[in-house]
């Protein structure tokens, strides 16, 4: 395996703290969402996970489209990451939903998405652990 990039982030004080990347580009407060008793005024880990997954999948769709000699339109994805607690009290992200707005490749959309599922780093990292619900909206 060839390493391409390693992200370095320091988080202090957990969900009620700060996250800062080693290059200083990412610097944001973290907080609990209202649904978990927080103010909802700061980013939470599930939002970051959903954003990362959607960004990775969108880039993968574009790369796979080029390989397949397709020319998709701008890729826009709505993402949801669900936080849950199981019967043993373990916190989990059991499901991610990606709603992909029309890709502009017609009938090739389904094959393009299936190919992207095999390449996307987030899909590969979570396979078997997180259910990925992926749909194309027209």
Residue pairs with C-beta under 8 A, 6 or more apart in sequence:
7 21
8 21
8 22
9 19
9 20
9 21
9 22
9 26
10 19
10 20
10 22
11 17
11 18
11 19
11 30
12 18
13 30
14 30
15 30
15 31
15 32
15 38
15 44
15 45
16 30
16 31
16 32
16 38
17 29
17 30
18 27
18 28
18 29
18 30
19 26
19 27
19 28
19 30
19 43
19 48
20 26
20 27
21 27
28 42
28 43
29 42
29 43
30 42
30 43
30 44
30 45
31 38
31 39
31 40
31 41
31 42
31 43
31 44
32 38
32 39
32 40
32 44
33 40
33 44
33 46
34 40
36 83
38 44
46 81
46 82
46 83
46 93
47 81
49 81
49 93
49 96
50 79
50 80
50 81
50 96
51 79
52 122
53 79
53 81
53 96
53 98
53 122
54 77
54 78
54 79
54 98
56 120
56 121
56 122
57 77
57 98
57 100
57 116
57 120
57 122
57 123
57 134
58 75
58 76
58 77
60 116
60 119
60 120
60 121
60 123
61 72
61 75
61 100
61 103
61 112
61 113
61 116
62 72
62 75
63 119
64 112
64 115
64 116
64 119
65 71
65 72
65 103
65 105
65 112
68 108
68 111
68 112
68 115
70 105
70 108
70 112
71 104
71 105
72 103
72 104
72 105
72 112
73 102
73 103
73 104
75 100
75 101
75 103
76 100
76 101
77 98
77 99
77 100
77 101
78 98
78 99
78 101
79 96
79 97
79 98
79 99
80 95
80 96
80 97
81 93
81 95
81 96
82 93
82 94
82 95
82 96
82 97
83 91
83 92
83 93
84 91
84 92
84 93
84 94
85 91
85 92
86 92
93 130
94 130
94 131
95 130
95 131
95 132
95 133
96 126
96 130
96 131
96 132
96 133
97 133
97 134
97 135
98 132
98 133
98 134
98 135
99 135
99 137
100 109
100 113
100 134
100 135
100 136
100 137
101 136
101 137
102 109
102 136
102 137
102 138
103 109
103 112
103 136
105 112
109 136
110 136
113 134
113 136
116 123
117 123
117 132
117 134
118 124
123 132
126 132
